[in-house]
């Protein structure tokens, strides 16, 4: 074989190897994108669940203070006052 044929064959082999690697990388990239979507969905669900648990916790704190727990009576009074102000704001907006 001539030197040019050897160079062309070598280049052809390298191009085929690169094309194979490119196909593998595309496949890996697609799998990673799918995993990212799955993890983002799972993360969103966990954040929603965390918010629900935080709301439940706040409700339990208020309930405990209303039932006679001395440690959070001040917190409950502040929360009730905030709720009353919010209700007053809503009523005033409805009146306008």
JOWO-V305982 format. One record per pair of residues at least 6 apart in sequence whose ideal C-beta (glycine too) atoms are under 8 Angstrom apart, sorted by the first residue. I is the first residue (numbers start at 1). J is the second residue. Records with the same first field share a line. If there is no record, write none. Layout:
I: J ; J
//
This chain:
1: 9
61: 72 ; 75 ; 76
62: 72 ; 75 ; 76 ; 79
64: 72
65: 71 ; 72 ; 73 ; 75 ; 76
66: 76
//
